[in-house]
Amino acid sequence: MSIPSSSTIGSTVLGYPRIGPDRELKRATESYWAGRTDASALHDVAAGLRRDTWTGLRDAGLGSVPGNTFSFYDHVGDTALAVGAVPERFAGVTDPLERLFAMARGRTGVPACEMTKWFDTNYHYLVPEVGPDTRLAPGSRKALDEFREALRCGITTRPVLVGPVTFLLLSKPADGAPEGFRPLDLLGPLVEVYRDLLAELAEAGAEWVQLDEPAFAADRTPEEVAALRRAYDRLASATRRPKILVASYFGELGPALPALAATAVEGLALDLVAGAADLDCLDPEVPGLDRKVVLAGVVDGRNVWRTDLDRALATAQRLVGVAGRVEVSTSCSLLHVPYDLTAETALPGDVVDMLAFARQKVAEVVLLGRALREGPDAVAADLDAARAVRERVAATARRDERVRSRLDALGPDHYRRGHGDVRATVQREALGLPVVPTTTIGSFPQTAQIRRDRAAHRSGTIDTGTYTERMRQEIVRVVRLQEDIGLDVLVHGEPERNDMVQYFAENLDGFATTDHGWVQSYGSRCVRPPILHSDVSRPRPITVEWARFAQSLSDAPVKGMLTGPVTILAWSFVRDDQALGDTARQVGLALRDEALDLEAAGIRIIQVDEPALRELLPLHERDRAAYLEWAVDAFRLAVGAVSDATQIHTHLCYSEFGEVVGAIDGLDADVTTVEAARSRMEVLADLGPGVPRGLGPGVYDVHSPEVPGTDELVDQLGAALRHIGPDRLWANPDCGLKTRGEAETVAALTNLVAAARRVRDSVTTG
């Protein structure tokens, strides 16, 4: 059945970056939090960003423009506000903006919502909390307000909402929910709220609405697939509603595809990059597919490589004659890539040839859409130009035979250290630490002056000697501060580091870094993911001199701080021309050289952070064992050459640790620190005996400006002792302190040390 062009949505994208090309939203939000500007100024910045996005996408030639993709913090939190799924502890906060910020950052005596990774990305979302008493009802009118705002700009947008089933599958039972309650139990009343929201949008003039259901790109039970079918049967039965586009991404829909095709929704958006397996399920025999608009997601929304236009077009053409109508789209929202490649004037030309950022991906979608509608001859010159670029990229030297030879020469012993019990005995004697030792995760607050000094050095305004001396002065200050506070294991504070991944990328061969390639990680936190384009090696030591200098200032051990190979990959845009595991081992080999040099410099503790270990876990169980094998191998390669006396730490955060507990044990670190504060130590039940060595559960949330009291921290450590013994327990924050203020950091760490001493006294005298 052919669908009239007037009923379709044209070539489109599933979402767009929202922080602003120069992080305008970050600056405005942080200024508002600091009290330097008011809410009106913040809303003005947001309105300008929304307007620029809508008009830019329209003018680029898209057939329809997504709306409601803007957020002051997180789109899942926005959805919770829209449907009334707000934890009771925030009921007293009536202003929608302040309520969102309270849920995200907490308030005095009121903990923030838990935060975790959005599927297998580095974006963090606020975990909704629901229970049988949650009063679901239309709440925030953000989606409607922004739709009307776009209308005033002359643009009819396609409002985007997290779909109701995914929303509940991402939710957790609220505190006090009875045993056996599942968030999915609320699907019936939640769907009714969505029907009301859709009716309002239809009345305002919305022609289409996009409901995102990425939870179905992961393994789902038949019961959950049946719930998806029921939800969309009910939504599609409404008499007053826009046309419904159900979008899934990050993988194939599998059994959910025929379930959705059988409903009366008008459109499906498929990720045909990560979910290409769905192509094998798409045939005219799938009931209902011939009545659907299908968006072929053939332009990768997760990575920055140019699209192979010939291959993408061939993929989209496979759907012609199967779906009622086929349009081209991105595989997912462009939230995960930077704004515009043309802003990068310092990237080497051979690297630029490989790349496309959000603006360039929109142009690829428009070009492919035209080729699909009018035939390739209509855009022959553009396709020829793209082929020429692809040929230049193919001719670029991306292999380093020295690196490959070193990896080929490795044997099993290069991935192993001595037995954990032997290491523990040697380290106790070498380090002489007390029971429940205290430490931090690595970074200390970075002042505006530190950031100015780094920028001045990068631009050549100050020379290397001056820059080094200023960084050394800051290291001296931070080491003395930690000694005054009474911490047992110190850090140098990382003043020289702009970001825990970018810093290493700038010092490793095989990477390129950007000046303006900002991507949102959560809230106002933005990162510039490096571009890993070729074989990786370490041309010279990276962290050694900073760590050596810090250790020379104190008799207490100072940790060397490295970012682990999996996290470097997860938070970079990684080459797609070889297996990810091969690239991970290259990074692990480079870090191995660094770890050995740190040990030779007298560093007795080395922390190799792997907060992204869970993040890259494949969404399907069938793929996980292979991933975990190479992820663990890469870490063990990085640390496998140091002596038993050198204590290896690792750090993980914002993850469902139970899903990777075997791999955490397999890392064989001597001490593992984990984020545990927001979940109030719930994650420790997942870890249990699976981490038999030292464990440091983060006892306070560094993403909240609230200073925890000593009694609160004693309670947190006491809760941890119910899961692990005092001989294994460490006391630390749940993440680095880079984004916190000096005063709150000192107060929090002072209370942490006092709490650890109280617990130490109780376990040693009791």
N, C-alpha and C positions, 0 to 999 in steps of 0.2 A: 504494500500500500504506500503510495507516494504522499508525502505531507506537503501541503502548500508552503511556499517560501514565507508567506506572511505569518505562518504559525511557528516558525523556527526562531532561533536566537542568533544565528550567524556565527562566524568565527569569534572566539572569545578566550579569555583567560579565567581561571577559577578564583583568582584573588591577586592582590598586588601588595608590595611593601607599603608600610604605613608610618614609618619613623621619620620620613622626610629625607631627601637626597643628602642633606648635610646634618642629619640627626636633629632636625628642628624640634621634633616632639620630645626627644630626650631632654634637651636643654630647657624647654618650656616646662616640662613636668617637674624636673628637679628644682627649677627655680620656684615653682609653686610649692613643692614640698618644703623648701627652705624658708618660705615666707617672704621671698623677695618680690613675688608677683601674686596677683589674685586670680580667682577662678575665671574671671572674664577674659583676662589676657591669655590664659591657657586655652580657653574655648576658641578664642580668635585664631590662635596658631593652628589648632586642630581643624577649624573650618577651612582655613587656607590650604592645608594639606589635602583635605578631602576634595576640595574644588579642583586643585591642580591635578589630582589623580583622575577624577572623572573626566575632565576636559581633555587631558592628555591621552587617555585611552580612547575616547571618542574620536579625537583628531587623528589618532594613529590608524584608524580605519576598522576598528573592531565592530562586529555586528551587534554586540550588546556589551554593556559595561557592568561589572559586578559592583554591588553596593553593600553597605554594612560590613565591609571588610576592615574598616578603621576600628582601632580600640585604643583607649588610654592605657591599657595594661595587657589584657588578654581576652581573646574572643570567647573562650569557654566561660570565663568569669562573667562576661557580658551576657552570655546565654543564661547562666544561672539567675542573673538579675531579671532577665526578660520573662522567665517562667516562674519566678517566685521561689526558687530553690536557694534560699539564703539561710545560712546557719543562724540559729536563734540568738547566738551571742552578738550578732551584728544588727539585731532588730532595732536597736535604738538609734542607728545611723540612718537618717531618712533621706539625705541627699544622695542620688544615685552615684555621682562621681566619688563622693567621700566613702560611700559604702563599698564600692569596688576597691578603692585604695586600702580601706580597712581590711577587707578580705585578703588582699595581696600582701600587706605589710604588717598587719596586726595593730593593736593599740595597747595602751597601758593595761596590763592584766587580761588582755584579750588576744589569744594567739591567732596568727594568720592561718589561712587555709593551707593545707599541704600543697606542695608544688612538685610536679614530676614532668618527665619528658613526653612530648607529643609524639607518640609512636616511636619511630627510630630516627628522629631528628634531634637537633640541638635546641629546638624551641621548647620552652617550659610552659605548662598550663596550670591553672589553679584547679585543684581536684574538687569537684562539687561534693557536698555532703548532704545526703538525703536520708530520711527515715519514714516510717509509716505515718508520722504526724506532720510531715512536711506539707504545708498548705500551698499546693501548686496553683498558680493563677497568673494571668497576664500582669507583668510588673513594669520594668523599664520599657519605655516606648522608643528606645534608641533606633531600632530598625526602621520604624515608621517615620521618626523625625528625620533620619538621614535620607530616606527615600524622598520625602517632601523637600528637603534641602536641595537634593540633586535636581528635582523638578524645577526649582527656581533658577537653576543654572541651565535649564533647557535640556536636561538629560533624564531619560527614564531608565533607571538602573534596575538590575536584577538583584534584589536583596539576598544576602547569603547568611544562613544560620547553621549552627551545628545541628545535625539531624537528631530527632528525639531518641532513637535507639542508641546511637553512638554516645549521646549525652549521658544516658543512664549507664551504659557499659563502662564509661570512664569515671563514673561517680563511685564514692565509697559510702558505706553505711555511716550515718551520723552517730556520734557518741550517744549511747543509751538505746540504740536500736535493738530490738529483740533478736536473739539468736535465730538464725534461719532467714532473717529478712534479707532480701536482695533488692538493690536499686531498681532492677528491671520489673519488680512488682508494681512500680508506679507508672508503667508504660500507658495504661488506659487513661488515667487522669492527665498525664502529660500530653498525650496526643490531642486531647480535647483543648488544652491550652494552645497548642500549635494551630488547631483549627480556628480558634479565635484570632490568633495573630495573622494567619493567612487571610481571614475575612477582612480584617482591617487593612491589610496591604492591598487587597483587591479593590476595596472601596476607594483607596487613595489613588488607584490607577496602575498598580503593579501588574505587568503582563506575565512575568515569570518570577519564580522564587527558587533559589538554589538551596537544597538541604544536603549538608555534607554528612556522609556515613562512612568515614574511613575505617571505623572499627571492623568492617567486614572485609578489609584487606588482610586481616589476621585470621587465624584459626577460630572458627565459631561452631557452636553446637547446633544440631538440628533445631533445638528449641529456640535458640537465638535467631536463626534464619527464619523460623516460623513467626517469631515476634516481629521481625522486619516486615514480612509480608502483611501481617495484620495491621501494623501501623500505617503502611502506605495504602492499603485498601481503605482504611478509615479516612485518611487524609484526602485521598483522591475522590471519595464519595461526597465531599462537601459541595454544596451548590454554589457557594460564594468563595472563590479562591482564585489565585493566579495559576497558571500552568506550573507544574512542579518538575524541576530538574533534580534528580538524585545523583549526587557526585560521590564517588569513592576514589581513593588514591593511595599510593604507597605500595600497591600490590594488586594481584588479581582478585576479583570478587568471587570466583569459583561458584559454589552452590547458591550464593546470594544473587547471582546474575539472573538465572531463570526465575527466581522468586520475585525480583523487582520487575522483570519484563512482563510477568503475568498480571501486574497491577495496572491500574488506569493512569498512572503518572505519565506525563507527556515526554519526559526526557531522561536519559542516563548519560553521565559523564564517566568515561573509563580511562584509567591510567594504563596506556599501552606502552609505557617505558618500563616501569617496574612490574606491571601486570600484563605483559604481553601474552601470557598463557591464556588470557580470556579470549584471544583471537580464535583459539581452537574450539571454543564453546559457542561462537557466534555463527549461527547458520539459520536459514529460513525456517527451520523446524522449531526454533525456540518460540513458544507461543507469546504473542504480543510484541515481539521485537519489530515487526514490520509496521507497527503503529507508533514507534518511538523516534524522536530525534536522538541520535547518539553522537555525543561529542567524543571524537577520537583524540585522546590525550597523547599526542605524538611529539610534543616539544617538552623536554625535560624541565620541570619546575624546580627540581632539587639541586641541579648542578649547573655549572657555568660553561659547559662545552657547547660549541656551535652544533646545531642540529644537522645531521646528515639529511638534507632536504629530500634527496631522491628516495632514501629508505623510508623516511617519515611519510612521504606522499604515497608510496606503495602500500604502506601499512593502512593508511586511511582509506585507500581505494579498495582494500579487501572488504570493507564494510558496505560498500555501495551495492545495492541490491539485496542486502540482508536487513539493514535498518530502514525505517521509513524515510529518514533523511540523515545524512552524515555531515557533520561540521567539524572543524579543526579547533583544538584547544590545547592548552598546556596540560601536562599530566597531573598537576596539582597547583595550588596557589603559588604565586611567585614571591610570597612572603619570605622564602628561604634563600633568595639570591639578592645581590646588590642591585641598585637602581640602574646605573648607566655606565657602560664601558667607555664611552667617550670622555668621561671625567678622568680616566687613568692615562695621564700623559707620560708617565715614567716607565710603563711596562715595556719590555722588549717586544719588538715587532713580531718575532716568531711566536711569542706567547699570546699576543693580541689576536693573532690569526686563529687561535684555538677557541676563543672565548665569545660568549654572548651573555650579557646581564639582562635584567628584567626588560628594559626598553628594547633591547635587540631581540629578545624572545617574543615580545609582542609583534615586532616586525616579521619575524619568522612565521608566527601564527597567521598573520594577515596574508603573507605571500602564499603559504600553503593552502589557505582557504580559497584564495583566488584560483590556484592551480587545480584544486579539487572541483571547483564549480565550472571553470571555463576551459580546463585542460592545460597541460604543461606548456603548450606552445604560447599561451597568453603571457607566461612569465619566463620564457626561454632564456632571455638575457640574464635575468637574476639567477636562474638555476646554473647557467654556465659560469657565472662569476663565483658562485658558491663552490662549484666543483674545482675551480682553479685554486681557491683558498685551501680546500681540502687536500689537494695535491701538494701544496707547499707545506702543510702540516705533516703530511706523511713523510716528506723528505727531511724533516727536522730530526737531528740526532738527539734521542731521548734515552739511550742506553749508556751505561758505564760498565765496561767489561770487568774492571777491577772489583767493583762492588759485587757483581754477579759471581766472580770467581771466589771471592771470600765466602759468600753464602754457600756455594757448592761444596766448599771444603769443610763445612761444619759437620760435626757428628753429634750424637745424643748427649755426650758429656758437656757440650757447650751450652746446653739448656738446663743444667742441674747444678744445685749447690749442695753442701753437706746436709746431713739430717737436721731437721728443725730443733730437736731437743739438744743436740750438740751445739748448734748455733746459739740457742738461748743461754746455755751455761757459759759459753765463751763471752757472750755479749754482756751478761750480768756482771761478770768480773771486769770487763773492759770499761763499761760505762758507769757502773756504780750508782744507778738511778734508784730513787725510793719507790715504795709501793704507790700505785696510782700517780705516775709521773704526769706532769703538765706540759703541754706544748700548744702550738698553733698550727694551722694548716699550711702556712707559708708566707702569704703576702700580708703587709701592713698598710694602713691607710696611705694613699698617695695624695699629696698636697698639690694644689694648682702649680706651685713653684717647681715641683718635681716634673710635672707634665710639661711645663714650659721649657725646662732645661733639656728634656729629651727632644722636644720639637726643635729647639735651637741647635742642638748637636746634629740632628738629622738634616737640618737646612744649611749647616755650616756656619751658623752665626757664632757659635762658640767651638773652640777646638777640642780635640779628644782629651788633652791633658786637663783642661778646665772642667770638662764634663765629668771625667773620672774622679777628680777631686771632690766635686759637689756630691756625686753619688756616694763616695766614701764617707763624707761627712754625715750623710743621711744614715748610712749603715752604722756608723759609730753611735749615732743618736738612738737608733732602734735597738741595737744590742744593749746599750746602757739602760734603756727603758725597760726591756725585758728582765734584765738583772734586778732592777729596782722593784719590779712587780713580783719577782720571785719564781718565774717560770723555770722549769728544770731542763728542758731542751729548747734551744733558741733557733731562730731563723735570721737571715740577714735582711728580710723585709721586702726584697725584690724591687727596689726603687727603679732599677734599670729596665724593668720589663713592662712593656705596654700591654701585653696579653700573654697568657700562659702557653698558647700555641704559636701565635704570631712571632713571639720573641725567638723561639727555636727555628721557625721557618726562615727568619731573616738571617740565620747563621748556619743553615744547612744548604748544601747544593741540591738542586732538583726542585726547589720551591721558587715561587714569585709572590710578592706581597703587593697589596694595593694601597693607595692613599685614601680612597673614598668608598671602598667596597664594604660598607657597613650593612650588617644583618642583625635583626633583633633576636636576642636570646630569650629575654623575658623582661616585661615592664620597660624600664628605661635602660636596661643593660643591652649594649650593642657590641658586636664583635666584627672584626674584619677577617673572615676566614682566608688563610693563605691558599695559594693555588699550587698543588703538587702535580707537576707536569712531566717530570723526568725521574730517572733513577736518583736515589737519595744517598748522600754521604756527608760526613762531617769534615770540612777542610781544616778546622782548627778547634781547640777547646772553646767552649761557650760560657760556661758558668764557673769555671774553676777558680779564676783569680778573685772573683767576688766572694766566693765561699771561703777561699783561703784567707782573705783579708778579714772577714767576719770572725773566723775561728781564732785568728791571732789576737782578737780583742777580749777573749773570755776563756776561762777554764771549763765552763759548761759546754757540752757538745752542741755544735751548730749543724743543723741539717743542710745537706746539699739538696737542692730542689730541681727535679727534672719532671717534665711532662711525658707521660707514657706513650708508646707507639700507637695504641688503639685510639687514644684521645686525640693525638695529633692528626690521625686520619679522620676521625669523626668530625672534627671541627675545622677541617680543611675541605676544599674542593679537590677531589682526588682523581687522578688520571683514570680513564676508563678503558685503556688499551691493554691492561693486564690484570690478573687476578688480585683482588684486594689483599689476600694473605701474603702474596709475594711482596707487595709494597710495604706491608706492615713489618715484614722481616727486615727489609732494607732500613726502615726507620729504627727498628730494634738494634740492628748492628751499629748504627751511628751512635745511639745512646749508650751502647756497651762501651764504646771508646771513651765517652764522657764519664761514665761511672768509674771506670778504671783510673782515669786521671784525677777524679775527685778523691778516690781512696788514696792515691799516691800523694795527694796534697794534704793528707791528714784529716780528712773528713770521715768521721766514724759512723754517721747516720746519713743515709741517702733516701729521700722520699721520691718515689716515682708515681706521680698522680695518674690514676685511670678512672676519672669520674664518668667517662663515656663507655665503660665496659658494657653496661646493660643497654646503652643507647643503640648500639649497632646490632643488637641481637635480632636476627631475622624474625619477621612476624609469623612465619610458619615453622612449626616444630620440626618438620623434615629437614630444614636447612640449618638448624642451630648447632648440632654437634660439630659440623665442619667449621663453622665460624668460631666457636669457642676453642677449638683445637688450635687454630692459627693465632687467635687473640692471646691465649695463654703462652704459646710458643714465643710470640714476639716479646712479651713482657719478660719471660724467663731468659730469653737471649740477651735482653738489655742488662740484666743484673747477674747473669750466671757466672761471671768471671771474678766477682769480688770475693774477698775472704769471708770465712765464717764469722770473724770478729766485727765485720761491717754490718750494721743493722739496716735492713731494707724495710722502709715503710711504703705503703700505698694509700691512696685516698679515693673514695667513691662517694657520689652524692646523687640525690634526687632520682632514685631508681627503685624498682621492685626487686630487691636484692634476692628474694627467694628464688627467682627464675634463673639466677646465675651463681647460686651459692657454691656449686661444685667448682665452677671456674674461679671464683674468688679464692677458694682453698687451693686450687691448682696454681695460682700465681705464686704461692709459697713465700709470700712476704712475711717478714718477722712481726710486723705490726700493721694492721689494717684500720684506717680511720674511716668512718662512715657518717653520712648525714642521718641524724636520728631525732633532732629536736622537734621538727614540725609534726612528725608522726608520734611524738611523745613516747619514744623508745619502742614503738610497735615493730619496727624493722628488725629488732634484735631477735624476736621470736622466729623470724625467717632464717636468720643466720645460725642461731643456736650453736651446736657443737661443730658446725661446718667450718668454723675458723678457729682452729685449735691454738693459734698463737696469740700475740697481743692484739687487743681490740680497743679502739678509741671511738666510742659513740659520741658524735657531736652533741653537746649538752645545751647549746643555745643557738638560736637562729640568727645568723649574721646578716640576713636580708631584711631584718626588722630593726628599726632604730631603737627599739626598747632595750634597756639595760636589765639583764636578769639579776635578781637578788641572790644573795648567797644561799638562803634557805631553799629557793627554787632549784638552784644548781645541785645542792645536796640531795634534794628529792630526785632529780634526774639521775645522778650517779647512783643513788640507792636503787632506783628502778633498773639501772643497768646491772647492778650486782645480783639482781634476781635471775639474770641470764648468764653472767660470766663471773669467774672468780676474781678476787682482788689482785691476784698475782698476774692477771692478764689485762687488767683494766687501765686505760689511759684516760686523761681528762683533757678535752680540747673543744674548741668551737666546731661548728659543723661544716665550715668552709673557710676560704681565705677572707682576709679583712680589708682588701684593697678598696672597696667602695664605702667603707664605714668612716665615720668621723673619729678624730683623735680622742676626744674626751670620752665618748661612749665606749671606744675600744679599751682605753685604760681602765675605765670603771668596770667593764664586763670582765676583763682578764684579771683584775684584782679580786673580784668576787669569785672567779673560777679558781684561782689559787687558794683562796680561803676555804672554799668548799672542798677542794681536793684534800687539803690538810685535815679538815674535820673528818672526812671519810677515811683518810689514811690513819688517823688516830683511832677511829672506832674499830677498824679491822685489825690493827696491830695490837691494841690493848684488849679487844673483846675476845 
